[in-house]
Amino acid sequence: MAKRGIDSLGKLQGKRVLVRVDFNVPLKGQGAERTVGDDYRLLKALPTIQALRERKARVVLCSHLGRPKGKPSPELSLRPIAARLSELLEAPVAFVPAIVGEAAAAAVDALEDGQVLLLENLRFDPGEEKNDPAFGAALASLADAYVSDAFGAVHRAHASVVQLAERLPAACGSLILAEVEKLGPLRDGTAPGPVAVVLGGAKLDSKIPVLKALVPKVDAICVGGGMAYTFLKAMGKPVGDSKVQDDMIPEAHAILERARIRGRETGRELLLPRDHAVATSFDDPTGYKVVEEIPAGYMGLDVGPQTIAEYVHCLQGARTVFWNGPLGVFEKPPFHLGTHYLASYLGYNRAINTVVGGGDSAAAARELGLDEGMDWVSTGGGASLEFVQGDDLPGLVALPEA
């Protein structure tokens, strides 16, 4: 999985380098007052951008934002991101409200060595998500070389992710190289053991492949979030009005059986919540209480204190922990406690090599200021899962090997 870095591109002074970044970040405010709500992904892109500027390249950045469905959407413009990136770089970042065509070409031609330009939202053009060859060719015509540094998008077979690596001299940026280095041991089974995994989130279907991949590899899996209630229902446990994916119950049965067999053979565990923080409504915590069995009319919205204690006890024996997905509805107090306690334990425990698989887990760690205490916080939620479970990601496959 070793890929070429930007040094493989040779001398870059005066060359137009198109960099696929992942600036799919939350925005806040309205209209012209919109600003970046979380600049973590911008910060992670800085080393590659700065390295190219130091080499006197003419840096052209491209990214998607949200789901505009192939047409312009003012609230999803990248203009506010250009403004924030300029502050972080402490250098001007030009912005052009175009992706390809004459206006984009003119903006690229106006760049001088070491300057930076951000194109408009790639998904404003339907050719991006359709992986349209004509759109890919138009993008490639803007540059002399291509750098892929959007790990959060490498699992998508989109034009800017796969075609540019085929049409231009290509390399990885420092972020993708770091993601592969940090996530690789979990993928190939060489992470220092014992290895424990914490999986949460709302839906089981998105976690089925990674569960199937990791059950044979790791020493323990702690399950939380909404996906836990599908498992509990499959076991015949009362789940009240909790969100359950009934169509996933057969898959849950199969995973539980596989985990049971592996556990009998090796002592490995798949842990499910023992108690639950519940309420009658997601939006109204008035009926909040902690129970061991969820009564009718209530829904499970977080793990309870017994579960937190058991999961932490399990993690104490681990040398490597991979965490993807919150343990509850962490954005709705008081159902944040399980996720926040887990993040605090992992963030302050330097004896554990903790890898956070992006998405809501990363957001929770940053919200508490604990991301710097983790060994790696991935910028890709879905991409990190697909990579760890062993999938061939189109955006990585397209890039040249070292």
C-alpha positions as CSV (number, residue, x, y, z in Angstrom):
1,M,0.0,0.0,0.0
2,A,3.1,2.3,-0.1
3,K,2.4,5.2,-2.4
4,R,4.5,8.0,-4.0
5,G,4.8,11.3,-2.2
6,I,5.2,14.7,-3.8
7,D,9.0,14.4,-4.0
8,S,8.4,11.9,-6.8
9,L,7.0,14.7,-9.0
10,G,10.4,16.3,-9.4
11,K,10.9,20.0,-9.7
12,L,7.6,21.9,-9.4
13,Q,8.6,25.5,-9.7
14,G,6.2,27.2,-12.1
15,K,4.1,24.1,-12.5
16,R,0.3,24.0,-12.0
17,V,-0.4,21.3,-9.4
18,L,-4.0,20.3,-8.9
19,V,-4.6,19.1,-5.3
20,R,-7.7,17.1,-4.4
21,V,-8.4,18.1,-0.8
22,D,-11.3,17.3,1.5
23,F,-12.9,20.5,2.6
24,N,-16.2,18.9,3.3
25,V,-16.6,20.8,6.5
26,P,-19.6,22.3,8.4
27,L,-20.4,25.9,7.7
28,K,-22.3,28.3,10.0
29,G,-24.2,31.5,9.5
30,Q,-26.2,32.7,6.5
31,G,-25.4,34.2,3.1
32,A,-22.3,36.3,2.9
33,E,-21.7,35.9,6.6
34,R,-21.2,32.1,6.3
35,T,-18.0,30.9,8.0
36,V,-16.3,27.6,8.7
37,G,-17.7,25.8,11.7
38,D,-14.9,23.2,12.1
39,D,-11.5,23.7,10.4
40,Y,-9.9,20.3,11.4
41,R,-9.8,19.1,7.8
42,L,-8.3,22.4,6.6
43,L,-5.6,22.2,9.2
44,K,-4.8,18.6,8.1
45,A,-4.4,19.9,4.5
46,L,-1.9,22.6,5.4
47,P,1.3,20.5,5.4
48,T,0.8,19.4,1.8
49,I,-0.2,22.9,0.6
50,Q,2.8,24.5,2.3
51,A,5.2,21.9,0.9
52,L,4.0,22.7,-2.6
53,R,4.2,26.4,-2.0
54,E,7.8,26.0,-0.7
55,R,8.6,24.2,-4.0
56,K,7.2,27.3,-5.9
57,A,4.3,25.3,-7.4
58,R,1.2,27.1,-8.5
59,V,-1.3,25.4,-6.3
60,V,-4.9,24.7,-7.5
61,L,-7.2,23.2,-4.8
62,C,-10.4,21.4,-5.5
63,S,-12.9,19.8,-3.1
64,H,-16.6,18.9,-2.7
65,L,-18.9,20.2,0.0
66,G,-22.2,18.6,0.9
67,R,-24.6,17.1,-1.6
68,P,-25.7,19.8,-4.1
69,K,-26.9,17.0,-6.6
70,G,-24.9,18.3,-9.6
71,K,-26.1,21.9,-9.6
72,P,-24.9,25.2,-8.0
73,S,-26.2,25.8,-4.5
74,P,-25.1,29.1,-2.9
75,E,-25.2,27.8,0.6
76,L,-22.6,25.1,-0.4
77,S,-20.1,27.4,-2.1
78,L,-16.5,27.0,-1.1
79,R,-16.0,30.8,-0.9
80,P,-16.1,30.9,3.0
81,I,-13.5,28.1,3.0
82,A,-11.1,30.1,0.9
83,A,-11.3,33.0,3.4
84,R,-10.6,30.7,6.4
85,L,-7.8,28.9,4.6
86,S,-6.2,32.2,3.8
87,E,-6.1,32.9,7.6
88,L,-4.6,29.6,8.4
89,L,-1.9,29.9,5.7
90,E,-1.3,33.5,6.5
91,A,-1.3,34.1,2.7
92,P,-3.9,35.0,0.1
93,V,-6.1,32.2,-1.3
94,A,-7.8,33.2,-4.5
95,F,-11.3,31.8,-5.2
96,V,-13.0,31.3,-8.5
97,P,-16.7,30.6,-8.7
98,A,-16.1,28.0,-11.4
99,I,-14.7,24.5,-11.7
100,V,-13.7,24.1,-15.3
101,G,-14.0,26.3,-18.4
102,E,-12.7,29.7,-19.4
103,A,-13.1,31.4,-16.0
104,A,-11.3,28.6,-14.1
105,A,-8.5,28.4,-16.7
106,A,-8.1,32.2,-16.5
107,A,-7.8,32.1,-12.7
108,V,-5.2,29.3,-12.9
109,D,-3.2,31.2,-15.6
110,A,-3.2,34.3,-13.3
111,L,-1.3,32.4,-10.5
112,E,2.3,33.1,-9.8
113,D,4.8,30.7,-8.2
114,G,3.8,29.7,-4.7
115,Q,0.3,31.1,-4.9
116,V,-2.9,29.2,-4.1
117,L,-6.3,29.1,-5.8
118,L,-9.5,27.3,-4.7
119,L,-12.0,26.2,-7.3
120,E,-15.7,26.1,-6.7
121,N,-17.5,23.0,-5.2
122,L,-16.8,20.1,-7.5
123,R,-20.2,18.6,-7.0
124,F,-21.8,21.6,-8.6
125,D,-21.0,19.8,-11.8
126,P,-22.8,16.5,-12.3
127,G,-19.7,15.1,-14.0
128,E,-17.9,14.8,-10.7
129,E,-20.1,12.1,-9.1
130,K,-20.8,10.4,-12.4
131,N,-17.0,10.1,-13.0
132,D,-17.6,11.6,-16.4
133,P,-14.6,11.4,-18.7
134,A,-15.2,14.8,-20.3
135,F,-15.3,16.4,-16.9
136,G,-12.2,14.6,-15.8
137,A,-10.4,15.7,-19.0
138,A,-11.5,19.3,-18.4
139,L,-10.2,19.3,-14.8
140,A,-6.9,17.7,-15.9
141,S,-6.4,20.4,-18.5
142,L,-5.9,22.9,-15.6
143,A,-2.8,21.3,-14.3
144,D,0.6,19.8,-15.0
145,A,0.5,17.4,-12.0
146,Y,-1.9,16.0,-9.5
147,V,-1.7,15.4,-5.8
148,S,-4.4,13.4,-3.9
149,D,-4.8,14.4,-0.3
150,A,-8.5,13.9,0.3
151,F,-8.5,10.7,2.3
152,G,-12.2,11.2,3.2
153,A,-13.1,10.8,-0.5
154,V,-10.8,8.0,-1.7
155,H,-13.6,5.4,-1.3
156,R,-15.6,7.3,-4.0
157,A,-15.1,6.6,-7.7
158,H,-15.5,10.2,-8.6
159,A,-13.8,12.1,-11.4
160,S,-11.5,14.2,-9.3
161,V,-10.5,11.2,-7.2
162,V,-9.7,8.6,-9.8
163,Q,-9.4,10.2,-13.2
164,L,-6.8,12.8,-12.5
165,A,-4.3,10.1,-11.2
166,E,-4.7,8.5,-14.6
167,R,-4.4,11.6,-16.7
168,L,-1.5,13.5,-14.9
169,P,1.7,12.7,-13.1
170,A,0.4,11.8,-9.7
171,A,1.4,11.5,-6.1
172,C,-0.1,11.4,-2.5
173,G,0.0,14.3,-0.2
174,S,1.2,14.0,3.4
175,L,-2.3,13.4,4.8
176,I,-3.0,10.3,2.8
177,L,0.4,8.9,3.5
178,A,-0.2,9.4,7.2
179,E,-3.7,7.9,7.1
180,V,-2.4,4.8,5.3
181,E,0.5,4.5,7.8
182,K,-1.7,4.8,10.9
183,L,-4.7,2.7,9.7
184,G,-2.6,0.1,7.8
185,P,-1.7,-2.1,10.8
186,L,-5.4,-2.5,11.7
187,R,-6.1,-3.5,8.1
188,D,-3.4,-6.1,7.8
189,G,-3.5,-7.4,11.4
190,T,-0.1,-6.1,12.5
191,A,-1.3,-3.5,15.1
192,P,0.3,-4.1,18.6
193,G,-2.0,-6.4,20.6
194,P,-4.2,-6.9,22.4
195,V,-6.4,-5.0,19.9
196,A,-9.8,-3.7,20.9
197,V,-12.4,-2.0,18.8
198,V,-15.3,0.3,19.8
199,L,-18.0,0.6,17.2
200,G,-21.0,2.8,17.6
201,G,-23.3,4.9,15.4
202,A,-26.9,4.7,14.4
203,K,-27.1,2.0,11.8
204,L,-25.8,-1.6,11.8
205,D,-25.8,-2.0,8.0
206,S,-22.9,0.4,7.5
207,K,-20.8,-1.5,10.1
208,I,-21.6,-5.1,9.0
209,P,-18.5,-5.4,6.7
210,V,-16.1,-4.0,9.2
211,L,-17.5,-6.3,11.9
212,K,-17.1,-9.3,9.7
213,A,-13.6,-8.3,8.9
214,L,-12.5,-7.5,12.5
215,V,-14.2,-10.3,14.5
216,P,-11.4,-12.8,13.4
217,K,-8.6,-10.3,13.9
218,V,-9.1,-8.4,17.1
219,D,-9.3,-9.4,20.8
220,A,-12.5,-7.5,21.7
221,I,-15.3,-5.5,20.1
222,C,-17.4,-3.1,22.2
223,V,-20.7,-2.2,20.5
224,G,-22.7,0.9,21.3
225,G,-25.0,3.5,19.7
226,G,-28.2,2.7,17.8
227,M,-26.7,-0.3,16.1
228,A,-26.5,-2.1,19.5
229,Y,-30.3,-2.4,19.7
230,T,-30.5,-4.5,16.5
231,F,-28.1,-6.9,18.2
232,L,-30.0,-6.9,21.4
233,K,-33.3,-7.6,19.6
234,A,-31.7,-10.4,17.7
235,M,-30.8,-11.9,21.1
236,G,-34.4,-11.6,22.3
237,K,-33.7,-8.7,24.6
238,P,-36.4,-6.1,25.2
239,V,-35.6,-2.9,23.3
240,G,-38.8,-0.8,23.7
241,D,-39.1,1.8,21.0
242,S,-35.4,1.9,20.3
243,K,-34.3,2.3,16.7
244,V,-33.9,-1.2,15.2
245,Q,-33.0,-2.3,11.7
246,D,-35.2,-5.4,11.4
247,D,-33.9,-6.3,8.0
248,M,-30.4,-6.6,9.6
249,I,-31.4,-9.1,12.3
250,P,-30.2,-12.1,10.3
251,E,-26.9,-10.4,9.8
252,A,-26.7,-9.6,13.5
253,H,-27.4,-13.3,14.3
254,A,-24.6,-14.4,12.0
255,I,-22.1,-12.0,13.6
256,L,-23.1,-13.0,17.1
257,E,-22.6,-16.7,16.2
258,R,-19.3,-16.0,14.6
259,A,-18.1,-14.0,17.7
260,R,-19.4,-16.8,20.0
261,I,-17.4,-19.5,18.1
262,R,-14.3,-17.3,18.0
263,G,-14.7,-16.5,21.7
264,R,-14.9,-20.1,22.7
265,E,-11.8,-20.9,20.7
266,T,-9.7,-17.8,21.6
267,G,-11.3,-16.0,24.5
268,R,-12.1,-13.0,22.2
269,E,-15.2,-11.0,23.1
270,L,-18.0,-9.1,21.5
271,L,-19.6,-6.9,24.2
272,L,-23.0,-5.3,24.1
273,P,-24.6,-2.8,26.5
274,R,-25.7,-4.1,29.9
275,D,-27.7,-0.9,30.8
276,H,-29.1,2.0,29.0
277,A,-29.9,5.7,29.3
278,V,-33.5,6.0,28.0
279,A,-36.2,8.5,27.4
280,T,-39.6,8.5,25.7
281,S,-38.4,10.9,23.0
282,F,-35.2,11.7,21.2
283,D,-36.1,15.4,21.5
284,D,-37.4,15.5,25.0
285,P,-35.2,14.1,27.8
286,T,-37.9,14.6,30.5
287,G,-38.3,10.9,31.0
288,Y,-34.6,10.3,31.3
289,K,-33.6,7.3,33.4
290,V,-31.1,4.4,33.4
291,V,-32.4,0.9,33.1
292,E,-31.1,-2.6,32.5
293,E,-34.1,-3.6,30.4
294,I,-35.7,-1.0,28.2
295,P,-39.5,-0.8,28.9
296,A,-42.2,-0.3,26.3
297,G,-42.6,3.4,25.3
298,Y,-38.9,4.2,25.9
299,M,-35.9,4.2,23.6
300,G,-32.3,3.6,24.3
301,L,-30.3,6.7,23.6
302,D,-27.0,6.1,25.3
303,V,-25.1,3.4,27.2
304,G,-25.4,3.3,31.0
305,P,-22.8,3.5,33.7
306,Q,-22.4,-0.3,34.1
307,T,-21.7,-0.6,30.3
308,I,-19.2,2.2,30.4
309,A,-17.4,0.6,33.4
310,E,-17.3,-2.8,31.6
311,Y,-16.0,-1.3,28.3
312,V,-13.3,0.7,30.1
313,H,-12.2,-2.5,31.9
314,C,-12.0,-4.3,28.6
315,L,-9.9,-1.4,27.1
316,Q,-7.5,-1.4,30.0
317,G,-5.9,-4.5,28.7
318,A,-5.5,-3.3,25.1
319,R,-2.4,-1.8,23.5
320,T,-4.3,-0.7,20.4
321,V,-7.9,0.7,20.2
322,F,-9.8,1.6,17.1
323,W,-12.8,3.7,17.8
324,N,-15.5,4.5,15.2
325,G,-18.9,5.8,16.1
326,P,-20.5,7.4,19.2
327,L,-22.0,5.3,22.0
328,G,-25.1,7.4,22.1
329,V,-26.8,10.5,20.8
330,F,-23.8,12.6,21.9
331,E,-25.1,15.8,20.4
332,K,-28.2,15.7,22.8
333,P,-27.3,16.0,26.5
334,P,-27.7,14.1,28.7
335,F,-27.1,11.3,26.1
336,H,-23.6,12.4,25.5
337,L,-22.1,10.9,28.7
338,G,-21.1,7.5,27.4
339,T,-19.3,9.0,24.3
340,H,-17.6,11.7,26.4
341,Y,-16.4,9.3,29.0
342,L,-15.0,7.0,26.4
343,A,-13.3,9.9,24.6
344,S,-11.8,11.1,28.0
345,Y,-10.5,7.7,28.9
346,L,-8.8,7.2,25.5
347,G,-7.6,10.8,25.3
348,Y,-5.8,10.7,28.6
349,N,-4.5,7.1,28.5
350,R,-1.1,7.3,26.9
351,A,-0.5,3.6,27.3
352,I,-3.0,2.8,24.5
353,N,-2.4,3.5,20.9
354,T,-5.7,5.0,20.0
355,V,-6.9,5.4,16.4
356,V,-10.1,7.3,15.9
357,G,-12.0,6.5,12.7
358,G,-13.2,10.0,11.8
359,G,-16.8,11.1,11.6
360,D,-18.8,11.7,14.8
361,S,-16.1,10.1,16.9
362,A,-13.5,12.6,15.8
363,A,-16.0,15.4,16.3
364,A,-16.6,14.3,19.9
365,A,-12.9,14.1,20.6
366,R,-12.4,17.6,19.2
367,E,-15.4,19.0,21.1
368,L,-13.7,17.9,24.3
369,G,-10.3,19.1,23.2
370,L,-9.0,15.5,23.4
371,D,-8.0,14.9,19.8
372,E,-4.4,15.8,20.5
373,G,-4.3,13.0,23.1
374,M,-5.3,10.4,20.5
375,D,-2.5,8.8,18.5
376,W,-4.4,9.4,15.2
377,V,-7.7,11.0,14.4
378,S,-8.7,10.1,10.8
379,T,-10.2,12.7,8.5
380,G,-12.3,10.0,6.8
381,G,-15.3,8.3,8.5
382,G,-16.6,6.0,5.7
383,A,-13.1,5.8,4.1
384,S,-11.4,4.7,7.3
385,L,-13.9,1.9,7.8
386,E,-13.6,0.7,4.3
387,F,-9.9,0.8,4.4
388,V,-9.6,-1.0,7.7
389,Q,-12.0,-3.8,6.6
390,G,-9.7,-4.4,3.7
391,D,-11.6,-2.9,0.7
392,D,-9.7,-1.6,-2.3
393,L,-10.5,2.1,-2.3
394,P,-10.7,3.5,-5.9
395,G,-8.8,6.7,-5.0
396,L,-5.9,4.7,-3.6
397,V,-5.8,2.1,-6.3
398,A,-5.5,4.8,-8.9
399,L,-2.4,6.3,-7.4
400,P,1.1,5.0,-8.4
401,E,2.9,2.7,-6.0
402,A,6.2,3.9,-4.4
